Amino acid sequence: MNPVVRAICAGQPVPFRGEEASAIAKQPLAGPVRITQTGVAGDAQADRKHHGGPDMALHLYPLDHMAFWRGELGDHPLLAEPGSFGSNIAVHGQDEMQVHIGDRFRLGTALIEVSQPRQPCWKIAHRFGDPKMVRRIVQTARCGWYFRVLEEGTAQAGDVLHLVEQGQGSMTVARCFGAIWGHPRQDRADTLRAIVAVPALADKLRGQVADILAGR
């Protein structure tokens, strides 16, 4: 079943820690919003070196993970917010084990494609006040993922996120994340070679994986 979008979220950079700014606190937008090749209209990223760009235009963090995080963090008020992990698209019913690199979805009238897992950073731990969060994301592959926008359009809460085509290579987000950032396994090199062969993988990440394989 194709999931229904609970919210489409955006945020602007605000003071976050010392001189650091962040736009991780995404808030739901009302009505139809424009989805462009750079993301949701009205959204921004404070750290353009590590976030944003065509291959990171949209971020989805599964709402299904909130039950897990309540078990870790208790009834943290941020867990009730659909964009609390910096997510632009809030849905139930999808996770990293089901979604593949290169999967294409119709979001409203826009066509979007899964480009890579999200690498967790210190900002998530700082936002929730728990230094163990990044480690737990790495251990469990509850990472979320990014989309690129193939066809611009409009979307809103209540739209269906409709799978139109599965990515070539059948590389799930969870497997991809685990091989790159998780605990090394005996078959890691084989998995990394399979990852770089996926046509839809973000170019920057493909280069990083190639460097790992080359021992750089």
N, CA, C and O of each residue as an XYZ file, in Angstrom:
864
protein
N       0.850     -1.195      0.000
C       0.000      0.000      0.000
C       0.887      1.247      0.000
O       1.863      1.323      0.746
N       0.543      2.206     -0.830
C       1.296      3.455     -0.895
C       0.906      4.347      0.275
O      -0.282      4.546      0.527
N       1.895      4.893      1.000
C       1.591      5.679      2.193
C       1.035      7.052      1.864
O       1.325      7.629      0.816
N       0.231      7.560      2.786
C      -0.306      8.911      2.676
C       0.641      9.874      3.383
O       1.125      9.597      4.481
N       0.893     10.999      2.742
C       1.792     11.997      3.315
C       1.081     12.706      4.460
O       0.027     13.313      4.272
N       1.666     12.622      5.636
C       1.094     13.314      6.789
C       1.415     14.800      6.753
O       0.571     15.625      7.104
N       2.624     15.149      6.332
C       3.034     16.551      6.309
C       4.182     16.732      5.334
O       4.974     15.816      5.114
N       4.266     17.910      4.756
C       5.446     18.362      4.030
C       6.013     19.530      4.820
O       5.301     20.478      5.150
N       7.308     19.448      5.122
C       7.900     20.357      6.102
C       9.069     21.136      5.505
O       9.715     20.700      4.553
N       9.314     22.292      6.091
C      10.430     23.136      5.678
C      10.928     23.920      6.875
O      10.234     24.050      7.884
N      12.140     24.442      6.749
C      12.708     25.241      7.827
C      13.774     26.177      7.309
O      14.286     26.001      6.204
N      14.106     27.171      8.109
C      15.152     28.132      7.797
C      16.231     28.064      8.875
O      15.932     27.712     10.016
N      17.470     28.391      8.544
C      18.540     28.350      9.541
C      18.273     29.302     10.702
O      17.888     30.454     10.505
N      18.484     28.799     11.909
C      18.367     29.585     13.138
C      19.546     29.226     14.032
O      20.151     28.172     13.833
N      19.901     30.066     15.017
C      20.981     29.717     15.946
C      20.707     28.362     16.594
O      19.582     28.054     16.986
N      21.772     27.563     16.693
C      21.588     26.180     17.133
C      22.518     25.811     18.280
O      22.069     25.300     19.305
N      23.808     26.067     18.112
C      24.777     25.800     19.167
C      25.951     26.759     18.989
O      26.704     26.662     18.020
N      26.098     27.681     19.928
C      27.151     28.671     19.783
C      26.970     29.466     18.508
O      25.915     30.060     18.285
N      27.994     29.480     17.671
C      27.923     30.187     16.402
C      27.313     29.343     15.295
O      27.099     29.832     14.186
N      27.033     28.080     15.589
C      26.434     27.189     14.596
C      24.969     27.537     14.372
O      24.245     27.889     15.303
N      24.547     27.428     13.105
C      23.135     27.565     12.757
C      22.661     26.254     12.152
O      23.470     25.463     11.669
N      21.370     26.024     12.177
C      20.806     24.806     11.604
C      19.364     25.052     11.198
O      18.657     25.863     11.796
N      18.939     24.321     10.154
C      17.536     24.341      9.726
C      16.903     22.971      9.943
O      15.965     22.598      9.238
N      17.418     22.219     10.924
C      16.922     20.869     11.181
C      15.488     20.874     11.710
O      14.771     19.884     11.568
N      15.070     21.982     12.317
C      13.720     22.048     12.902
C      12.704     22.374     11.814
O      12.291     23.524     11.669
N      12.305     21.368     11.055
C      11.345     21.554      9.964
C       9.918     21.579     10.516
O       9.570     20.802     11.406
N       9.102     22.480      9.975
C       7.718     22.617     10.407
C       6.764     22.350      9.243
O       7.099     22.652      8.097
N       5.578     21.786      9.514
C       4.620     21.490      8.441
C       4.171     22.754      7.715
O       3.988     23.811      8.320
N       3.999     22.619      6.414
C       3.515     23.714      5.579
C       2.045     23.479      5.237
O       1.617     22.339      5.060
N       1.288     24.548      5.146
C      -0.138     24.452      4.832
C      -0.358     24.547      3.326
O       0.298     25.334      2.643
N      -1.288     23.740      2.815
C      -1.688     23.830      1.427
C      -0.656     23.289      0.460
O       0.371     22.754      0.880
N      -0.918     23.422     -0.838
C       0.037     22.934     -1.844
C       1.343     23.722     -1.781
O       1.335     24.942     -1.623
N       2.462     23.012     -1.906
C       3.773     23.648     -1.908
C       4.535     23.193     -3.145
O       4.311     22.102     -3.669
N       5.424     24.039     -3.589
C       6.200     23.747     -4.787
C       7.373     22.835     -4.439
O       8.092     23.078     -3.470
N       7.559     21.779     -5.240
C       8.681     20.870     -5.110
C       9.593     21.109     -6.306
O       9.214     20.825     -7.443
N      10.792     21.628     -6.056
C      11.727     21.973     -7.125
C      12.957     21.076     -7.057
O      13.077     20.246     -6.155
N      13.860     21.243     -8.000
C      15.073     20.431     -8.025
C      15.975     20.705     -6.828
O      16.865     19.908     -6.532
N      15.757     21.817     -6.139
C      16.535     22.101     -4.930
C      15.756     21.784     -3.661
O      16.273     21.971     -2.560
N      14.513     21.306     -3.797
C      13.753     20.889     -2.627
C      12.427     21.591     -2.487
O      11.876     22.106     -3.460
N      11.912     21.610     -1.263
C      10.632     22.244     -0.966
C      10.816     23.764     -0.996
O      11.749     24.291     -0.390
N       9.940     24.452     -1.689
C      10.001     25.913     -1.700
C       9.861     26.438     -0.274
O       8.942     26.056      0.449
N      10.781     27.316      0.121
C      10.764     27.844      1.473
C      11.659     27.101      2.438
O      11.790     27.501      3.595
N      12.288     26.006      1.974
C      13.201     25.245      2.828
C      14.632     25.699      2.567
O      14.931     26.249      1.507
N      15.509     25.470      3.531
C      16.910     25.856      3.387
C      17.777     24.949      4.242
O      17.276     24.215      5.094
N      19.091     25.006      4.008
C      20.074     24.285      4.800
C      21.148     25.271      5.239
O      21.596     26.110      4.458
N      21.548     25.160      6.479
C      22.591     26.055      6.990
C      23.974     25.606      6.539
O      24.834     26.436      6.245
N      24.190     24.288      6.482
C      25.487     23.730      6.118
C      25.399     23.180      4.707
O      25.052     22.015      4.511
N      25.711     24.011      3.724
C      25.578     23.596      2.333
C      26.693     22.651      1.897
O      26.593     22.036      0.835
N      27.751     22.522      2.695
C      28.823     21.587      2.362
C      28.361     20.150      2.528
O      28.718     19.286      1.727
N      27.566     19.886      3.566
C      27.160     18.514      3.875
C      25.688     18.229      3.596
O      25.278     17.068      3.599
N      24.888     19.262      3.355
C      23.450     19.078      3.140
C      22.990     19.892      1.938
O      23.624     20.876      1.554
N      21.892     19.470      1.361
C      21.320     20.200      0.242
C      21.962     19.830     -1.083
O      22.829     18.958     -1.146
N      21.530     20.501     -2.136
C      21.971     20.174     -3.481
C      20.998     19.220     -4.148
O      20.139     18.651     -3.476
N      21.113     19.032     -5.457
C      20.148     18.216     -6.198
C      20.002     16.783     -5.694
O      18.905     16.227     -5.739
N      21.093     16.172     -5.212
C      21.003     14.784     -4.748
C      20.505     14.678     -3.308
O      20.271     13.576     -2.813
N      20.343     15.812     -2.638
C      19.791     15.842     -1.280
C      18.669     16.869     -1.217
O      18.563     17.636     -0.260
N      17.841     16.871     -2.244
C      16.801     17.900     -2.341
C      15.715     17.716     -1.283
O      15.210     18.697     -0.736
N      15.354     16.471     -0.995
C      14.279     16.163     -0.047
C      14.750     15.081      0.908
O      15.444     14.145      0.511
N      14.370     15.215      2.157
C      14.727     14.206      3.161
C      13.457     13.588      3.738
O      12.491     14.290      4.035
N      13.473     12.267      3.891
C      12.367     11.556      4.526
C      12.931     10.753      5.684
O      13.848      9.951      5.511
N      12.369     10.978      6.877
C      12.690     10.155      8.042
C      11.397      9.465      8.470
O      10.430     10.139      8.823
N      11.365      8.117      8.444
C      10.111      7.391      8.675
C       9.486      7.688     10.039
O      10.151      7.616     11.073
N       8.212      8.018     10.019
C       7.498      8.222     11.279
C       7.368      6.928     12.068
O       7.150      6.962     13.279
N       7.500      5.785     11.395
C       7.435      4.500     12.086
C       8.541      4.359     13.137
O       8.398      3.581     14.081
N       9.630      5.095     12.984
C      10.732      4.993     13.940
C      10.456      5.715     15.259
O      11.198      5.545     16.227
N       9.405      6.509     15.301
C       9.169      7.292     16.517
C       8.882      6.397     17.725
O       9.245      6.750     18.848
N       8.237      5.245     17.513
C       7.991      4.322     18.618
C       9.311      3.808     19.192
O       9.465      3.698     20.409
N      10.254      3.497     18.317
C      11.576      3.073     18.786
C      12.232      4.174     19.614
O      12.780      3.915     20.686
N      12.169      5.402     19.109
C      12.834      6.500     19.815
C      12.143      6.828     21.138
O      12.797      7.280     22.078
N      10.844      6.608     21.222
C      10.181      6.793     22.521
C      10.705      5.779     23.530
O      10.818      6.074     24.720
N      11.025      4.576     23.043
C      11.623      3.595     23.927
C      13.014      3.998     24.392
O      13.443      3.612     25.480
N      13.719      4.772     23.574
C      15.061      5.225     23.906
C      15.047      6.525     24.717
O      15.828      6.690     25.655
N      14.150      7.441     24.344
C      14.183      8.795     24.895
C      13.027      9.118     25.825
O      13.012     10.180     26.448
N      12.062      8.217     25.924
C      10.856      8.535     26.672
C       9.926      9.399     25.827
O      10.066      9.460     24.606
N       8.999     10.050     26.466
C       7.999     10.841     25.748
C       8.561     12.226     25.426
O       8.060     13.242     25.908
N       9.604     12.245     24.608
C      10.249     13.506     24.232
C       9.280     14.312     23.357
O       8.738     13.762     22.399
N       9.048     15.587     23.654
C       8.052     16.352     22.894
C       8.379     16.482     21.406
O       7.462     16.589     20.593
N       9.660     16.475     21.028
C      10.009     16.604     19.609
C       9.545     15.414     18.783
O       9.365     15.533     17.571
N       9.349     14.263     19.430
C       8.938     13.074     18.682
C       7.518     13.184     18.156
O       7.111     12.388     17.310
N       6.759     14.154     18.639
C       5.406     14.380     18.127
C       5.398     15.281     16.897
O       4.350     15.478     16.282
N       6.556     15.831     16.533
C       6.637     16.740     15.396
C       7.054     15.972     14.143
O       8.052     15.253     14.181
N       6.319     16.100     13.029
C       6.620     15.301     11.830
C       7.964     15.620     11.197
O       8.519     14.778     10.490
N       8.508     16.819     11.429
C       9.800     17.172     10.858
C      10.925     17.208     11.859
O      11.928     17.886     11.633
N      10.787     16.498     12.962
C      11.729     16.629     14.076
C      13.141     16.171     13.740
O      14.097     16.654     14.348
N      13.301     15.255     12.791
C      14.626     14.788     12.394
C      15.139     15.526     11.157
O      16.060     15.054     10.489
N      14.556     16.664     10.855
C      14.946     17.414      9.669
C      14.285     16.928      8.405
O      14.741     17.234      7.304
N      13.209     16.168      8.552
C      12.541     15.558      7.415
C      11.623     16.544      6.698
O      10.936     17.351      7.323
N      11.631     16.453      5.354
C      10.700     17.241      4.544
C       9.394     16.511      4.278
O       8.353     17.139      4.083
N       9.448     15.185      4.272
C       8.278     14.370      3.937
C       8.004     13.439      5.109
O       8.875     12.664      5.505
N       6.800     13.510      5.667
C       6.435     12.701      6.827
C       5.403     11.659      6.416
O       4.290     11.996      6.011
N       5.789     10.374      6.528
C       4.867      9.289      6.196
C       5.040      8.143      7.181
O       6.104      7.968      7.776
N       3.977      7.370      7.339
C       4.030      6.067      7.998
C       4.038      4.990      6.913
O       3.549      5.208      5.805
N       4.597      3.831      7.246
C       4.468      2.685      6.362
C       5.618      2.462      5.409
O       5.498      1.652      4.490
N       6.730      3.153      5.596
C       7.929      2.917      4.797
C       9.140      2.961      5.715
O       9.188      3.752      6.657
N      10.118      2.105      5.433
C      11.359      2.191      6.187
C      12.523      1.791      5.298
O      12.335      1.491      4.119
N      13.723      1.786      5.857
C      14.947      1.576      5.100
C      15.096      0.153      4.563
O      15.864     -0.084      3.631
N      14.362     -0.792      5.152
C      14.399     -2.166      4.662
C      13.527     -2.359      3.421
O      13.712     -3.321      2.677
N      12.598     -1.468      3.201
C      11.659     -1.599      2.087
C      12.046     -0.754      0.878
O      11.727     -1.110     -0.256
N      12.723      0.348      1.112
C      12.995      1.320      0.063
C      14.390      1.088     -0.504
O      15.328      0.777      0.230
N      14.516      1.245     -1.832
C      15.769      0.985     -2.531
C      16.354      2.274     -3.116
O      15.627      3.219     -3.422
N      17.671      2.291     -3.262
C      18.305      3.378     -3.998
C      17.793      3.322     -5.437
O      17.861      2.280     -6.088
N      17.283      4.443     -5.922
C      16.737      4.495     -7.277
C      15.242      4.306     -7.367
O      14.669      4.468     -8.444
N      14.586      3.966     -6.260
C      13.124      3.894     -6.290
C      12.565      5.265     -6.681
O      13.026      6.301     -6.201
N      11.576      5.246     -7.549
C      10.943      6.489     -7.994
C       9.508      6.556     -7.473
O       8.752      5.587     -7.536
N       9.169      7.720     -6.964
C       7.850      7.938     -6.382
C       7.215      9.182     -6.997
O       7.896     10.145     -7.351
N       5.900      9.130     -7.110
C       5.128     10.314     -7.469
C       4.662     10.959     -6.166
O       3.918     10.361     -5.390
N       5.113     12.181     -5.945
C       4.727     12.972     -4.775
C       3.917     14.147     -5.283
O       4.479     15.112     -5.802
N       2.585     14.075     -5.138
C       1.741     15.072     -5.785
C       1.963     14.981     -7.284
O       1.779     13.916     -7.873
N       2.360     16.090     -7.911
C       2.663     16.059     -9.345
C       4.159     15.956     -9.609
O       4.571     15.904    -10.768
N       4.987     15.925     -8.558
C       6.436     15.814     -8.713
C       6.853     14.345     -8.798
O       6.198     13.468     -8.234
N       7.941     14.095     -9.505
C       8.536     12.765     -9.575
C       9.876     12.828     -8.856
O      10.736     13.636     -9.205
N      10.055     11.967     -7.841
C      11.261     12.003     -7.023
C      11.920     10.626     -6.990
O      11.256      9.607     -7.176
N      13.233     10.607     -6.751
C      14.001      9.368     -6.812
C      14.937      9.273     -5.608
O      15.615     10.243     -5.267
N      14.972      8.107     -4.968
C      15.842      7.893     -3.820
C      17.293      7.920     -4.283
O      17.667      7.188     -5.199
N      18.114      8.761     -3.653
C      19.495      8.952     -4.087
C      20.534      8.392     -3.127
O      21.602      7.968     -3.569
N      20.251      8.378     -1.814
C      21.223      7.874     -0.847
C      20.619      7.849      0.550
O      19.622      8.524      0.808
N      21.223      7.067      1.463
C      20.833      7.166      2.870
C      21.306      8.501      3.440
O      22.154      9.178      2.857
N      20.745      8.860      4.581
C      21.234     10.033      5.294
C      22.279      9.603      6.321
O      22.035      8.706      7.128
N      23.423     10.241      6.284
C      24.449     10.000      7.288
C      24.132     10.833      8.520
O      24.005     12.052      8.401
N      23.997     10.232      9.698
C      23.649     11.013     10.893
C      24.814     11.889     11.330
O      25.976     11.523     11.156
N      24.499     13.036     11.892
C      25.536     13.930     12.386
C      25.182     14.397     13.799
O      24.110     14.089     14.322
N      26.095     15.136     14.394
C      25.967     15.565     15.783
C      24.723     16.412     16.027
O      24.247     16.496     17.159
N      24.187     17.042     14.977
C      23.050     17.940     15.169
C      21.808     17.196     15.666
O      21.011     17.756     16.419
N      21.642     15.946     15.252
C      20.506     15.163     15.743
C      20.633     14.945     17.246
O      19.674     15.140     17.993
N      21.827     14.539     17.685
C      22.053     14.309     19.113
C      21.876     15.595     19.910
O      21.296     15.584     20.996
N      22.374     16.695     19.373
C      22.249     17.973     20.080
C      20.788     18.407     20.156
O      20.336     18.898     21.191
N      20.063     18.230     19.079
C      18.644     18.650     19.056
C      17.834     17.899     20.106
O      16.977     18.487     20.766
N      18.100     16.605     20.264
C      17.331     15.803     21.206
C      17.987     15.707     22.582
O      17.399     15.163     23.517
N      19.191     16.231     22.705
C      19.854     16.222     24.004
C      20.331     14.864     24.460
O      20.388     14.595     25.660
N      20.680     13.994     23.508
C      21.153     12.652     23.863
C      22.367     12.318     23.000
O      22.214     12.100     21.798
N      23.562     12.271     23.576
C      24.774     12.023     22.783
C      24.849     10.625     22.180
O      25.700     10.379     21.325
N      23.987      9.706     22.597
C      24.039      8.332     22.092
C      23.215      8.132     20.819
O      23.225      7.041     20.249
N      22.508      9.156     20.370
C      21.589      8.961     19.250
C      22.291      8.583     17.955
O      21.812      7.713     17.228
N      23.413      9.219     17.654
C      24.112      8.896     16.411
C      24.555      7.434     16.423
O      24.405      6.730     15.424
N      25.100      6.976     17.551
C      25.517      5.581     17.659
C      24.340      4.630     17.465
O      24.486      3.596     16.812
N      23.186      4.962     18.017
C      22.018      4.096     17.883
C      21.502      4.089     16.438
O      21.025      3.060     15.957
N      21.593      5.215     15.756
C      21.209      5.245     14.338
C      22.125      4.338     13.535
O      21.658      3.562     12.701
N      23.420      4.430     13.781
C      24.379      3.584     13.075
C      24.123      2.111     13.372
O      24.186      1.280     12.466
N      23.836      1.779     14.620
C      23.610      0.379     15.003
C      22.353     -0.202     14.385
O      22.315     -1.392     14.076
N      21.326      0.611     14.199
C      20.020      0.111     13.778
C      19.657      0.467     12.340
O      18.645     -0.013     11.829
N      20.461      1.296     11.677
C      20.186      1.760     10.304
C      18.862      2.505     10.205
O      18.222      2.508      9.154
N      18.453      3.136     11.303
C      17.273      4.005     11.253
C      17.742      5.403     10.838
O      17.777      6.330     11.647
N      18.093      5.525      9.580
C      18.809      6.697      9.085
C      17.963      7.657      8.266
O      18.274      8.846      8.200
N      16.906      7.168      7.645
C      16.178      7.987      6.675
C      16.950      8.055      5.358
O      18.013      7.448      5.222
N      16.413      8.791      4.398
C      17.065      8.847      3.084
C      16.726     10.148      2.369
O      15.837     10.899      2.771
N      17.475     10.382      1.286
C      17.306     11.579      0.473
C      16.715     11.229     -0.893
O      16.887     10.123     -1.405
N      16.019     12.205     -1.457
C      15.518     12.131     -2.830
C      16.129     13.248     -3.664
O      16.443     14.325     -3.159
N      16.290     12.965     -4.950
C      16.457     14.025     -5.953
C      15.109     14.224     -6.632
O      14.263     13.330     -6.600
N      14.902     15.371     -7.240
C      13.641     15.675     -7.919
C      13.853     15.564     -9.425
O      14.605     16.343    -10.011
N      13.196     14.604    -10.041
C      13.314     14.390    -11.484
C      12.343     15.261    -12.269
O      12.666     15.745    -13.354
N      11.161     15.455    -11.715
C      10.158     16.328    -12.332
C       9.590     17.229    -11.251
O       9.051     16.741    -10.258
N       9.704     18.529    -11.430
C       9.168     19.463    -10.452
C       7.637     19.430    -10.456
O       7.020     19.036    -11.446
N       7.043     19.839     -9.362
C       5.587     19.844     -9.265
C       5.141     20.443     -7.954
O       5.879     21.196     -7.320
N       3.924     20.106     -7.547
C       3.394     20.556     -6.262
C       2.890     19.354     -5.483
O       2.513     18.333     -6.058
N       2.890     19.494     -4.166
C       2.419     18.422     -3.295
C       1.905     19.029     -2.006
O       2.185     20.187     -1.698
N       1.149     18.240     -1.253
C       0.611     18.712      0.020
C       0.275     17.518      0.908
O       0.213     16.380      0.444
N       0.062     17.793      2.178
C      -0.381     16.762      3.104
C      -1.671     16.133      2.585
O      -2.561     16.830      2.097
N      -1.760     14.812      2.696
C      -2.913     14.081      2.191
C      -2.662     13.423      0.848
O      -3.412     12.535      0.441
N      -1.596     13.855      0.143
C      -1.228     13.180     -1.096
C      -0.697     11.789     -0.787
O      -0.238     11.518      0.323
N      -0.763     10.925     -1.766
C      -0.192      9.583     -1.650
C       1.221      9.598     -2.221
O       1.453     10.150     -3.296
N       2.165      8.991     -1.503
C       3.518      8.800     -2.019
C       3.509      7.485     -2.785
O       3.609      6.407     -2.200
N       3.388      7.594     -4.094
C       3.090      6.441     -4.942
C       4.357      5.921     -5.613
O       5.001      6.642     -6.375
N       4.715      4.660     -5.327
C       5.864      4.037     -5.976
C       5.529      3.756     -7.440
O       4.550      3.075     -7.745
N       6.360      4.293     -8.343
C       6.116      4.090     -9.770
C       7.165      3.185    -10.411
O       6.913      2.607    -11.468
N       8.349      3.053     -9.782
C       9.405      2.223    -10.362
C      10.439      1.883     -9.295
O      10.873      2.757     -8.545
N      10.833      0.605     -9.228
C      11.874      0.213     -8.271
C      13.240      0.429     -8.881
O      13.438      0.207    -10.075
N      14.186      0.864     -8.059
C      15.528      1.144     -8.527
C      16.266     -0.095     -9.009
O      16.022     -1.201     -8.528
N      17.164      0.099     -9.957
C      17.974     -0.993    -10.471
C      18.967     -1.452     -9.406
O      19.563     -0.633     -8.706
N      19.134     -2.741     -9.296
C      20.105     -3.293     -8.373
C      19.531     -3.787     -7.061
O      20.207     -4.510     -6.330
N      18.294     -3.412     -6.742
C      17.622     -3.867     -5.518
C      18.462     -3.625     -4.265
O      18.503     -4.463     -3.364
N      19.130     -2.471     -4.218
C      19.944     -2.107     -3.056
C      19.093     -1.315     -2.083
O      18.763     -0.157     -2.341
N      18.731     -1.938     -0.951
C      17.913     -1.220      0.014
C      18.723     -0.122      0.686
O      19.952     -0.180      0.739
N      18.020      0.869      1.193
C      18.676      1.942      1.934
C      19.404      1.377      3.145
O      20.520      1.799      3.447
N      18.784      0.422      3.845
C      19.394     -0.169      5.037
C      20.697     -0.887      4.700
O      21.689     -0.733      5.412
N      20.706     -1.670      3.624
C      21.930     -2.400      3.243
C      23.029     -1.425      2.842
O      24.190     -1.598      3.213
N      22.658     -0.409      2.089
C      23.609      0.609      1.663
C      24.213      1.313      2.881
O      25.432      1.451      2.985
N      23.367      1.747      3.780
C      23.824      2.451      4.977
C      24.742      1.567      5.815
O      25.801      2.008      6.262
N      24.331      0.322      6.025
C      25.105     -0.578      6.860
C      26.496     -0.843      6.317
O      27.459     -0.917      7.080
N      26.610     -0.986      4.997
C      27.912     -1.265      4.404
C      28.847     -0.063      4.484
O      30.057     -0.224      4.643
N      28.288      1.140      4.374
C      29.129      2.343      4.361
C      29.444      2.830      5.771
O      30.597      3.129      6.084
N      28.421      2.912      6.622
C      28.589      3.544      7.933
C      28.403      2.590      9.115
O      28.757      2.926     10.245
N      27.863      1.430      8.862
C      27.623      0.499      9.951
C      28.862     -0.303     10.301
O      29.973      0.041      9.897
N      28.666     -1.362     11.046
C      29.785     -2.207     11.460
C      30.246     -3.071     10.283
O      29.424     -3.741      9.657
N      31.547     -3.067      9.974
C      32.042     -3.846      8.828
C      31.682     -5.324      8.945
O      31.717     -5.907     10.028
N      31.336     -5.915      7.801
C      31.022     -7.342      7.756
C      31.965     -8.020      6.763
O      32.684     -7.357      6.016
N      31.946     -9.345      6.771
C      32.848    -10.092      5.908
C      32.599     -9.784      4.436
O      33.537     -9.772      3.638
N      31.347     -9.537      4.071
C      31.026     -9.300      2.668
C      30.981     -7.818      2.324
O      30.383     -7.439      1.318
N      31.609     -6.967      3.148
C      31.481     -5.526      2.945
C      31.966     -5.093      1.559
O      31.291     -4.311      0.890
N      33.122     -5.588      1.123
C      33.661     -5.157     -0.169
C      32.705     -5.509     -1.308
O      32.503     -4.706     -2.218
N      32.116     -6.707     -1.260
C      31.158     -7.089     -2.300
C      29.961     -6.158     -2.296
O      29.474     -5.758     -3.353
N      29.482     -5.809     -1.096
C      28.331     -4.903     -1.018
C      28.703     -3.514     -1.521
O      27.919     -2.890     -2.236
N      29.871     -3.025     -1.163
C      30.296     -1.709     -1.641
C      30.414     -1.681     -3.162
O      30.044     -0.688     -3.790
N      30.919     -2.744     -3.756
C      30.982     -2.800     -5.216
C      29.589     -2.793     -5.826
O      29.365     -2.189     -6.875
N      28.651     -3.469     -5.162
C      27.271     -3.452     -5.653
C      26.663     -2.063     -5.513
O      25.866     -1.645     -6.352
N      27.037     -1.347     -4.453
C      26.500      0.000     -4.234
C      26.957      0.947     -5.347
O      26.137      1.668     -5.915
N      28.247      0.953     -5.663
C      28.741      1.893     -6.677
C      28.184      1.572     -8.062
O      28.210      2.419     -8.955
N      27.682      0.354     -8.241
C      27.110     -0.030     -9.533
C      25.667      0.414     -9.704
O      25.113      0.303    -10.798
N      25.045      0.919     -8.631
C      23.646      1.361     -8.721
C      23.609      2.704     -9.462
O      24.204      3.672     -8.987
N      22.935      2.788    -10.597
C      22.978      4.012    -11.400
C      22.478      5.256    -10.676
O      22.980      6.353    -10.921
N      21.506      5.105     -9.794
C      20.868      6.266     -9.170
C      21.611      6.777     -7.940
O      21.215      7.799     -7.379
N      22.670      6.105     -7.501
C      23.388      6.557     -6.314
C      23.935      7.964     -6.518
O      24.429      8.292     -7.597
N      23.850      8.793     -5.485
C      24.376     10.150     -5.552
C      25.859     10.119     -5.912
O      26.617      9.314     -5.372
N      26.270     11.002     -6.828
C      27.641     10.981     -7.330
C      28.671     11.179     -6.226
O      29.696     10.498     -6.212
N      28.416     12.099     -5.303
C      29.380     12.360     -4.232
C      29.578     11.120     -3.373
O      30.706     10.779     -3.020
N      28.481     10.445     -3.035
C      28.596      9.229     -2.230
C      29.277      8.125     -3.022
O      30.034      7.341     -2.449
N      29.028      8.045     -4.324
C      29.700      7.036     -5.150
C      31.222      7.218     -5.079
O      31.974      6.248     -4.988
N      31.655      8.485     -5.124
C      33.078      8.748     -5.015
C      33.632      8.354     -3.663
O      34.746      7.836     -3.578
N      32.869      8.593     -2.594
C      33.317      8.221     -1.250
C      33.442      6.710     -1.113
O      34.390      6.209     -0.508
N      32.473      5.985     -1.682
C      32.530      4.518     -1.615
C      33.695      3.997     -2.447
O      34.377      3.057     -2.039
N      33.928      4.597     -3.607
C      35.064      4.195     -4.423
C      36.381      4.395     -3.681
O      37.299      3.584     -3.803
N      36.469      5.479     -2.910
C      37.668      5.718     -2.102
C      37.841      4.647     -1.037
O      38.962      4.213     -0.773
N      36.742      4.215     -0.420
C      36.818      3.147      0.582
C      37.351      1.868     -0.063
O      38.222      1.198      0.492
N      36.819      1.540     -1.239
C      37.249      0.321     -1.930
C      38.724      0.392     -2.330
O      39.423     -0.621     -2.365
N      39.179      1.610     -2.630
C      40.582      1.786     -3.043
C      41.515      1.915     -1.839
O      42.731      2.018     -2.001
N      40.948      1.911     -0.638
C      41.764      2.022      0.563
C      42.260      3.411      0.851
O      43.245      3.585      1.569
N      41.574      4.435      0.287
C      41.985      5.821      0.516
C      41.266      6.403      1.707
O      41.485      7.564      2.054
